[in-house]
Amino acid sequence: MKEFPPPEPGLGPALTPIVARLHTLHPTLIDLSLGRLERLLARLGHPEQHLPPVIHIAGTNGKGSTAAFTRAIAEAAGLTVHVYTSPHLVRFNERVRIAGRLASDAELFAALEEVERVNDGAPITVFEVITAAAFLLFAQIPADLAVIEVGLGGRADATNVIPAPAASAITAISLDHREFLGETLTAIAAEKAGIIKPRAPVVTGAQEQKVLAVLAAVAARAKTSLAARGREWSAEIAAEGWRFADGEEEFLLPRPTRLLGAFQIDNAGIAIAALRAAGLRWPAPVLAAGLQAAEWPARLQRLSGELAALLPGGWELWLDGGHNPGAGVALADHLASAWSERPVHLIVGMKQSKDAAEFLRPLIPHAASIFAVAEPGQHLAMPVEAIIAAAGGRALAGGSVAAALAHLPKAGPPSRVLICGSLYLAGEVLKRDAAPAALSSA
């Protein structure tokens, strides 16, 4: 198994030593299996069996946004919600939200220390330890619902130790993490479908037909229902917003105000369908309030801080963490439709293991210019020269994001600048620009 460097940016001083120790317990950062964690959870008294009702979310793109919509709608209805997501962007604490607030350093330290004590030096990955700590906190503190995002894949992901959830959700599937999940869409779909469990209804959004066939086959073997967009439920753009319908009810809803892009309608629809599949059904005003409140950093997020101030008046600076071929297509569709009225300049930084050429391919025709960057502190940053090669020579060397902003061609009408290609890049950009409300501990 390939080894990965273990840095964890965003750790508070209390958490740094314990996470550093935990990194020594297993030689690889990613090792998809459940046995180590199952043994550890048994020693901890099986906290995964004492969670509130769970909505478990897998997929390639849109998991975090779907989790954000699910949480926001449930909270608009008055429920308290635990949320477990990954990775974090600025602060490690972003991964664990306890009954509506980010876990404190003290809470995370206590949970990690307990997990470390009970594990007693046995081999374990850091993600497995963080998952155990999150489940320990979720079992100790009451809540009405837990929204749990898969870390990688599904079948052998650490989060898949949970018993049958109230509902499972599978967002858009595309080619990513092929070294772990398989080289084809159907192989990757089979791994994602591994979260499907007997008697736990499953919801999915827009999928290629061959992907949907895999999900349907796994659901049939598990003897559970699969509700797919375009079949059991629909989400259609309307002049007044968008319409959700599932054969029982129909809602006219506003478009989300903080999670932009037509692709977010798919994620919002998955969230509503999953909540309804879990028996949580609310009227349109509650759904609308949740949609308006939902936010998730680095998903077509407009920046207005230090970096944005480097642009001329009238220009806009945007950030998106999209980094795989599916995300490239979704962003290209947005540039071609919602952003077609003015030039768009791309600033691209990527992780070493990503398919930069396939991510950039659909975006290149819509870009007025492309600058390749590797931000200082960016984890496992792809060399600028590799991004330029992946862009077929269309990209220029930008160095850092600030340097790229300084070298943008400024002649002509006010333009948009989109920073994209990596969640690790997004985290570094947010540190420099402004931490959004979603990252606060309030």
Steps between C-alpha positions, in 0.01 A plus 500: 500500500636843407610710794382859548652779708295558814472878556169620644467876446263693721574316826489695822804474731323254730417263215831505309699261726227239526436493124874479437518193727204339327668538162769257615256212557444406135736541203241638259257788522236314294439128550140411421381227737271476802661243729731735691222748575246232587738362763562847640130589515428175683754599766332842522160343567369532142417872484398453135201303629384787722470781245181688419336410165765527228495627143812353338631680191737359235587615147780665305378859475246681715529303825588803710235720341237229546601468864471878538151504348391205715624661817356844419153365417490286814611794713240725336245243620633533857711183516847483652750341263844339530711519181819315406680609182847502346741644419516827689607817323633733769435350843514131592186555711292549182484121468286450811187706565320413824132592530540809286848623596856407417669274752740690723871419529435373853224264386706366211806460721305305761342272239827441312681434827240242600518334159879495517493348850253227406677426171817435702746533213322263258530577127239759400479780243447860608169522313378193686600661831324827412190303399502311831542828690211660313272204567602505867398867527180443302400216733569706812313818400129480409378605154205425275695409187854417388620585148809294419705550184707215360870579493602295195300248300236335715524123539821502707492860619533545876155659525341181365520334842168663591194272514217554254443876468163671483589568135802489272576758231732461202595818315647537150759232419794568271860385457710582806729313742541230236808363677270394785154455347556364147562625150142508371179679596327171569781383730491829688120486518521152654731633771270795573199267506668314785320732746163354394362285781190281542185687601672837459347701212743647248477826305713605204513796265580531132724208396617342178280205411777244559561647846130492582487135392773413750324686783168335413654152499663550841176642646307202363742255662461689828121486459466874547356783293695730270353842418676653199466845351297489181326184612365512859564870550572807289668838533428750223612860459205741483474873440405551865771268636481120466250220556550185702251216456500137609158365405353585840559874522631784288677811627590825327819611672747788476844439357769480768656840560837387638562178307487613140495314170236289328681187623405594857134437418593132467666504842208687657257251348700206634493656848123550493437153358729339759331681789158394369623141457607514866148604597586867554242691296442871532302763307647730237577793737729279710675363191539852360648630825753219503598555138558869567707432813718222358864588443814304429835672447694484173198402291463790257569732790554868428799647682513857628811523716871554454536313171188652344640846580784431255254516207379816325161647589209311351688170482387193696710231669349153549624176655402139431662183631402291194791277396384200292355448150139516620565827680667639189189428295271656761713814524524526120120483473475783754753713311314440173159592641488714814836670439495541123454879503856589602852353471611237754865451594602174668762458772562127535691308765462124538599205716774277362282190457218670304427478127570862414451453125148359536404763758620782273377363167140632523608826665766613252259616225327736746812659651634841397829399664631220722769532764652195669593540866640312797415700811753498786380250757275318252501130592641270227483777240542399137799681343404802293675349198279191518183711500626696199567174316155368593347817355672434168714809539199731545592581860763745618718464808337698777708399801274585793137613485595858590767503228252363245247769594767764447581367152145464370434695179303799634406667170141474389175473693471394865553124522459207734790300640440142613755327724449124474657155482559391859337507843848538648554809283158624609601468865812708445301762309239525777776555756621798300168647397238456772367209699130457407226472758482124437847465651427690820442326829177688564 
